[in-house]
């Protein structure tokens, strides 16, 4: 075997190794969960999705940020209402495709509702069915939901009594809503 044949073989195997070894290492890394898989959503993914049709079935199909008003509206509640209003306003020309929605039941704080009924960005839905729907009762009132055009909640965001944390949560909501509106042709 000549020296040139040996160097050609060495070059061939070197190039082959340069392409095969990274693929094998990536495969092993994915199989063994050496790092977290990529996810770009900021909210917590709800698995399986929660059907909000009991409360929103009469509403037009839009992307929604939904908050259920509790019996006593504290700082966390006020921050949640403020956040969904601001996120809706921050959508700019896309505001017609989304809606900030408050779900009100017979137990909800009436003093807050009377103040908010004049507010343009908020859609207030009077939903008695929510208090009877077992699936919706399992989720706490201190949560903002991102609901798709088929009334399926897919992401949730925690509500915070701290104003700075609430602002950071609203930035996360805005990022997710903008991304979904960009990718979606409906709503």
N, C-alpha and C positions, 0 to 999 in steps of 0.2 A: 504494500500500500504506500502510495507516494505521499509526500508531505502536503501537496495541494489537495488531494482527495480528503486527507485527514482534516485539514483546515476548513474545507467546504462542509464536511459533515458536522464539525464543531459549530460552524456558523449556523447551519440549518437547525440543529438542536437548540442553540442559544436563542434564535428567533422564535422557535416553537415554544420554548419555555417562557419567553417574555410575554407571550400571549395567553398561554394556558394556565400558568401559575396564578396570576391575579384572579382569573375566573374561578379557579378552585378555592382560593382563599376566600373570595366573596361568598361562594356557596357555603363553605363551612361556617363563616361568620353569621350568615343568615339562619342557617339551621340550628346553630347553638345560641342564638339570641345574644350575641356579643355586644350589640348596640340596639337602641330602640328604633323601630321602624318609623319612617317618615310620616309625619302628620302635620298638616298646616292649619287645622282649625284651632281656634283659641278656646272655645267653649268645650264643655264636657259632652261627649257624644252619648246619646241615649240609645241603648240597645236593649230591647227592641224599641222602635219609635212609639210615641204615645199619641193616640188619636184624640184630637181636640174637636172633632166634628160635633159632639154633643153641645159644645158651647158656640162654635163658629159656623155651623152649617148654613145659616142664613146670610153669612157675610160673603162679599165678592172674593174671588180667588186672588190673594195677594200674599207676599211674604210678610210675616208678622213677628214683631217682638211682643210677646204676651206676658202680662203680669197679672196675677190674681190678687185682688185687694183683700188683705186680711181683716179680721174683726177690729183690730186696733192698729192704726197706721203709725208706726214708730219711725225713727231716723232711717232705718234700713228700707222701709216702705217708701218714704219720701225720696231717698236716693234712687231707688229702682224706678219710680215714676219719672223723676227728673232725667235719669239716664236714657230711658227709652224715648223720651221726647227729644233729647239732644241727638241721639243716634239717628232718629228719623229726620231731623232737620239737617244733619250733616250729610245725608245722602244726596242733597242738592237736586239735580234734575231727575234723579231716580226715585224721588219721594212718591210719585204716583204708582210705583210698583210695590211699595212696601207700606206698612201701617204699624203704628204704635197702638197696641190694644190693651185695655184693662178689662179683665173679667170681674164682674161684680155679682155677688150672690146675696142671699138674704142676710148673711152674717157679716158682710163687708161694712167697713167704717163709713157711715153716711156723711159725716162732716167733710171728709176728704173728697168724696164723690161729688157733693154739691159744689165744691170749689172748682173741681176739674171739668165739670160738664160744659163750661164755656171755652175750654181749651181746644183750639183747632187741631193740633197734631194728634190728639188722643181720640181713639175710637173706644167708646165705652159700651161693652156688651153686657146686658143684663141676662145672666145665664143661671137659672135655677137648676138646670140639669147637671151642672158641674158638681154641686154638692151631693147629688145622688149617684154620680158616675164613680164607681169604685176605682177605676184605673187612674182617674185624675186625683182622687183623694190620697193616693199613695205618695204623691209628690208634694212637698211642702209648699207653703205659700211664699216662702222667702227665696223664690227662684224666678228668674226671667227665662222664658223659653223662646227659641227661634223656631217658628212654625212655617212649614212650606205652604204652597198654594193648595195642597190637598188636605190641609189641616192636620198634618202630621208633625209633631214636635220632634226635632232631631238633635238639637243642641240645647244645653241649659247652662246658665250662668248664676253663680251664687250672688246673693244680695248682701251688701255690707253696710253696716251703720257708720263706718269710717268714710268720710267724704273722699279722701285721696284714693282709697282702695276702690270705691265706687266709680271714680273717674277712670281708673285703670281698667276696670271691668267693662266700662262703656266703650273704651278704645278697642278692646277685644271683640265686643259685639259688633262694632262698626266694621272692623276688618273682616269678620266672617260674613256679615250681610253684604258688604261690597263684593266680596269674592263670589258669593252665591248669585248675586244679581248679574255679575259679569258673565258667569258660566251658564245662567239660566235664560231661556228665551220666553219663559212664561211668567205671568204675574205682573 
